[in-house]
């Protein structure tokens, strides 16, 4: 296959999000011999980030720099990306299934009258066709989907496709495009960051999550210590968020974030179906719960029946010994 693929990159705090590299790997898999073109938008010069995309497998990158692109709006980014799509005429477009990806891609797909496969966790070639795998029914089943005709457009779930090996010897053009962005109807007055500092929950390789069993905001402290030792992000059940033990930005589940880390450690979480919807595709699940009948043990690879306030400090000590 040698189709021309466009990858819409995403940056935060001056660095590309890992899912951008995963999207490049997906584009390369879709079109092993084709051209992979990155696109980056921002109000500052993002050419250094363009180079990063090339090191991770893009052949060249188009950047759009405009004051209207300081903060994401679907109006502003939509116009910038659409203009590049029209100029480049790609055969396919890939982006991360992030908050921005979920907002931007359906609007673009509708404007381009194309189909969109969202939240793909794998890409394969079946005969001549590119087939995407995506979870359905809150992760209880998977479906295989393809776009039979026209522009191939997909978002990929973070943490599911391995980025290509970084290669600093790769070179390619990073070209700035002039786009006339007008009539942006959304005015961003302020951006308030709710999530805690540290590892980004939706892209973390390890997540330590707490539920109502954590009992208080202070009860999250040992979980944060365990996360620090492991280089993990802290997440939570809605039970813990509703009880005001932590911020809703940490909520994992059907109405929260969907995570697929290599390791998910659930502490004092019962395993309600709505919580499982956000984490059951994690590669290894460890559950700590004092109720041996808790539903979380039905999805766990390793279960520890016990009081999390006894178990978590022991884990911290053990992991410290291992010097992870
Ligand atoms: P509980 O169900 O109260 O479980 C607490 C667990 O902690 C128990 O299993 C208990 O045995 C254990 N425990 C207590 N003390 C200790 C201790 N010291 N040591 C070890 N274990 C202990 N939930 C989500 O998580 N995410 C969502 O996105 C979500 N969306 C929802 C959407 C809808 C429309 C609805 C109706 C519900 C949604 N929920 C969601 C809520 C969900 O149904 C559950 O109520 C919630 O997940 C329960 O949270 P929990 O497991 O922390 O609390």
Boltz pocket constraint, residues with backbone or C-beta under 6 A from the ligand:
constraints:
  - pocket:
      binder: B
      contacts: [[A, 210], [A, 211], [A, 212], [A, 213], [A, 214], [A, 236], [A, 237], [A, 238], [A, 239], [A, 240], [A, 251], [A, 252], [A, 253], [A, 254], [A, 255], [A, 256], [A, 267], [A, 268], [A, 269], [A, 270], [A, 271], [A, 272], [A, 273], [A, 274], [A, 275], [A, 278], [A, 288], [A, 289], [A, 290], [A, 291], [A, 294], [A, 306], [A, 307], [A, 308], [A, 309]]
      max_distance: 6.0
